[in-house]
Amino acid sequence: MERESKILIIYCSPESTQMFAHAQRELPKNIMLIQGLNITKSNSEGFYKDFSKDYSDADNGYASKLLGLDASYLYQSDQDFQYRRHSEEYFLKKTNYTLQKIEEICSQYNITALFSVGGGSLFTNCFVEYFSRKPEVLVRRMPTLSYLTADSLSSRYLFLKSNSYVLSEETITRFDWARKLATEYYDRVRDAKQRPDDDARKSAKSGMFTPTSPSSALKYLIRYVGKKILGRKNTFEEILRIKTYISRLRLDLDRLLNKINPPSKPFFLLILHDPTDSQLTFRGRHYTDQIAMARMIASNLPHGTELVIKEHPVYPGMIPYGEIKLMRDKYPKCTYLDYTYNIAPFLKKCVALITINSTAGVEAMINRKPVIVLGDSFYSESACCYRVRDLSRLTNILAETLHSPKIPKREEVIDLLADTISLSYPRSSQLKYDDLEVIKEGITTVLRENDLLRNES
């Protein structure tokens, strides 16, 4: 009996579930919605509704046999794992359960395409890695990319082939409208009418990610004491939040005692990442110890240069203050900027910007600064960048950017931005029902370009 053909759309946030539930009737009948939660809605299957901690399969070799990957590759970027909300055995079991459920789906349906909304959770990683190994299945990741619009609060859905998010993997049709938007964005950032870093720093000040006041820190302390009284072992997140608040206070004191200005000597600007973001934990996993990365760069600096390290603005205090102090003591030529500093004056005067894959790299290119990229990003293969694939070459690359830098040209950067925008669709500042129209348009376009729309209509 011939299996029914299906297109899968997977997602794992409550907001996405609400959005798709609201407009299920507008989607084609052959699309199957799967949400990576433990609940079942009328329009979608709750993927983990039958999963529990008592699930027995903890075979450590299952992912390797099926995908040629260690299971940890699939779950280490999951935020629940980052916050240690469960044991590692739990995540291994959940990975095996996910892969087995995917095989069940494939036994029932002929899957022709997969669209994954969102980032690097265990759930989405398993789906993307599984179907990426099936050449007959069209796979598209749909991450959101912030800041490539004139509206600083908006972002765009990208439609990319794999987990790496590298733009060079695509065959791109560059549209005139995309080039127009790219030029407008380039000019706004160049003229300082739009500063992407400003919006992220405002998020930090609002207390979205770390406590910003004694009362907000006290809430985590009360949660910690409550868990201890109830005998619960999992207090990692509460301890982490309290520690970030203490580190933040010490950084605030440092700033009051010693306001930092751009160094007079030539310096490189290193941008740190949100430690729990899949941009780091999945696409920059070799650099999850960011202080170790900073020490490595500091030890390879050209003679007479310095290193300025910029804390990620939405996770102030996440790098323990003690580690920062030890690094500054060992490498006096290193300067650490906390979340309150605007990168603009430092970017203007630096030799080059160093990043794993931050959007700040685009801001640097627009400001005609060389960019050294350590991880995977939509721009990492661009001619505008130095891509560090072999760390033994880091010393030479740093010296090259100092003595004969590769300055990004306006047309090259606009082409890069236009290519990115050509592969994306605008979304609202928060997940709203009208985002579904954007997703439908993107999915329809991708299916048509791959001659699947006719078969799946």
Secondary structure in CASP SS format (residue, H / E / C, confidence):
PFRMAT SS
TARGET T0000
AUTHOR 0000-0000-0000
METHOD secondary structure of the structure
MODEL  1
M C 1.00
E C 1.00
R C 1.00
E E 1.00
S E 1.00
K E 1.00
I E 1.00
L E 1.00
I E 1.00
I E 1.00
Y E 1.00
C C 1.00
S C 1.00
P H 1.00
E H 1.00
S H 1.00
T H 1.00
Q H 1.00
M H 1.00
F H 1.00
A H 1.00
H H 1.00
A C 1.00
Q H 1.00
R H 1.00
E H 1.00
L C 1.00
P C 1.00
K C 1.00
N C 1.00
I E 1.00
M E 1.00
L E 1.00
I E 1.00
Q E 1.00
G C 1.00
L C 1.00
N C 1.00
I C 1.00
T C 1.00
K E 1.00
S C 1.00
N C 1.00
S E 1.00
E E 1.00
G E 1.00
F C 1.00
Y C 1.00
K C 1.00
D C 1.00
F C 1.00
S C 1.00
K C 1.00
D C 1.00
Y C 1.00
S C 1.00
D C 1.00
A C 1.00
D C 1.00
N C 1.00
G C 1.00
Y H 1.00
A H 1.00
S H 1.00
K H 1.00
L H 1.00
L H 1.00
G C 1.00
L C 1.00
D C 1.00
A H 1.00
S H 1.00
Y H 1.00
L H 1.00
Y H 1.00
Q C 1.00
S C 1.00
D C 1.00
Q H 1.00
D H 1.00
F H 1.00
Q H 1.00
Y C 1.00
R C 1.00
R C 1.00
H C 1.00
S C 1.00
E H 1.00
E H 1.00
Y H 1.00
F H 1.00
L H 1.00
K H 1.00
K H 1.00
T H 1.00
N H 1.00
Y H 1.00
T H 1.00
L H 1.00
Q H 1.00
K H 1.00
I H 1.00
E H 1.00
E H 1.00
I H 1.00
C H 1.00
S H 1.00
Q H 1.00
Y E 1.00
N E 1.00
I E 1.00
T E 1.00
A E 1.00
L E 1.00
F E 1.00
S E 1.00
V E 1.00
G C 1.00
G C 1.00
G C 1.00
S C 1.00
L H 1.00
F H 1.00
T H 1.00
N H 1.00
C H 1.00
F H 1.00
V H 1.00
E H 1.00
Y H 1.00
F H 1.00
S H 1.00
R C 1.00
K C 1.00
P C 1.00
E C 1.00
V C 1.00
L E 1.00
V E 1.00
R E 1.00
R E 1.00
M E 1.00
P C 1.00
T E 1.00
L E 1.00
S E 1.00
Y C 1.00
L C 1.00
T C 1.00
A C 1.00
D C 1.00
S C 1.00
L C 1.00
S C 1.00
S E 1.00
R E 1.00
Y E 1.00
L E 1.00
F C 1.00
L E 1.00
K C 1.00
S C 1.00
N C 1.00
S C 1.00
Y C 1.00
V C 1.00
L H 1.00
S H 1.00
E H 1.00
E C 1.00
T C 1.00
I C 1.00
T C 1.00
R C 1.00
F C 1.00
D H 1.00
W H 1.00
A H 1.00
R H 1.00
K H 1.00
L H 1.00
A H 1.00
T H 1.00
E H 1.00
Y H 1.00
Y H 1.00
D H 1.00
R H 1.00
V H 1.00
R H 1.00
D C 1.00
A C 1.00
K C 1.00
Q C 1.00
R C 1.00
P H 1.00
D H 1.00
D H 1.00
D H 1.00
A H 1.00
R H 1.00
K H 1.00
S H 1.00
A H 1.00
K H 1.00
S C 1.00
G C 1.00
M C 1.00
F C 1.00
T C 1.00
P C 1.00
T C 1.00
S C 1.00
P H 1.00
S H 1.00
S H 1.00
A H 1.00
L H 1.00
K H 1.00
Y H 1.00
L H 1.00
I H 1.00
R H 1.00
Y H 1.00
V H 1.00
G H 1.00
K H 1.00
K H 1.00
I H 1.00
L H 1.00
G C 1.00
R C 1.00
K C 1.00
N C 1.00
T C 1.00
F H 1.00
E H 1.00
E H 1.00
I H 1.00
L H 1.00
R H 1.00
I H 1.00
K H 1.00
T H 1.00
Y H 1.00
I H 1.00
S H 1.00
R H 1.00
L H 1.00
R H 1.00
L H 1.00
D H 1.00
L H 1.00
D H 1.00
R H 1.00
L H 1.00
L H 1.00
N C 1.00
K C 1.00
I C 1.00
N C 1.00
P C 1.00
P C 1.00
S C 1.00
K C 1.00
P C 1.00
F E 1.00
F E 1.00
L E 1.00
L E 1.00
I E 1.00
L C 1.00
H C 1.00
D C 1.00
P C 1.00
T C 1.00
D C 1.00
S H 1.00
Q H 1.00
L H 1.00
T H 1.00
F C 1.00
R C 1.00
G C 1.00
R H 1.00
H H 1.00
Y H 1.00
T C 1.00
D C 1.00
Q H 1.00
I H 1.00
A H 1.00
M H 1.00
A H 1.00
R H 1.00
M H 1.00
I H 1.00
A H 1.00
S C 1.00
N C 1.00
L C 1.00
P C 1.00
H C 1.00
G C 1.00
T C 1.00
E E 1.00
L E 1.00
V E 1.00
I E 1.00
K E 1.00
E C 1.00
H C 1.00
P C 1.00
V C 1.00
Y C 1.00
P C 1.00
G C 1.00
M C 1.00
I C 1.00
P C 1.00
Y H 1.00
G H 1.00
E H 1.00
I H 1.00
K H 1.00
L H 1.00
M H 1.00
R H 1.00
D H 1.00
K H 1.00
Y C 1.00
P C 1.00
K C 1.00
C E 1.00
T E 1.00
Y E 1.00
L E 1.00
D C 1.00
Y C 1.00
T C 1.00
Y C 1.00
N C 1.00
I C 1.00
A H 1.00
P H 1.00
F H 1.00
L H 1.00
K H 1.00
K H 1.00
C C 1.00
V C 1.00
A E 1.00
L E 1.00
I E 1.00
T E 1.00
I C 1.00
N C 1.00
S C 1.00
T C 1.00
A H 1.00
G H 1.00
V H 1.00
E H 1.00
A H 1.00
M H 1.00
I H 1.00
N C 1.00
R C 1.00
K C 1.00
P C 1.00
V E 1.00
I E 1.00
V E 1.00
L C 1.00
G C 1.00
D C 1.00
S C 1.00
F C 1.00
Y C 1.00
S C 1.00
E C 1.00
S C 1.00
A C 1.00
C C 1.00
C E 1.00
Y E 1.00
R E 1.00
V C 1.00
R C 1.00
D C 1.00
L H 1.00
S H 1.00
R H 1.00
L H 1.00
T H 1.00
N H 1.00
I H 1.00
L H 1.00
A H 1.00
E H 1.00
T H 1.00
L H 1.00
H H 1.00
S C 1.00
P C 1.00
K C 1.00
I C 1.00
P C 1.00
K C 1.00
R H 1.00
E H 1.00
E H 1.00
V H 1.00
I H 1.00
D H 1.00
L H 1.00
L H 1.00
A H 1.00
D H 1.00
T H 1.00
I H 1.00
S H 1.00
L C 1.00
S E 1.00
Y E 1.00
P E 1.00
R E 1.00
S C 1.00
S C 1.00
Q C 1.00
L C 1.00
K C 1.00
Y C 1.00
D C 1.00
D H 1.00
L H 1.00
E H 1.00
V H 1.00
I H 1.00
K H 1.00
E H 1.00
G H 1.00
I H 1.00
T H 1.00
T H 1.00
V H 1.00
L H 1.00
R H 1.00
E H 1.00
N C 1.00
D C 1.00
L C 1.00
L H 1.00
R H 1.00
N H 1.00
E H 1.00
S C 1.00
END
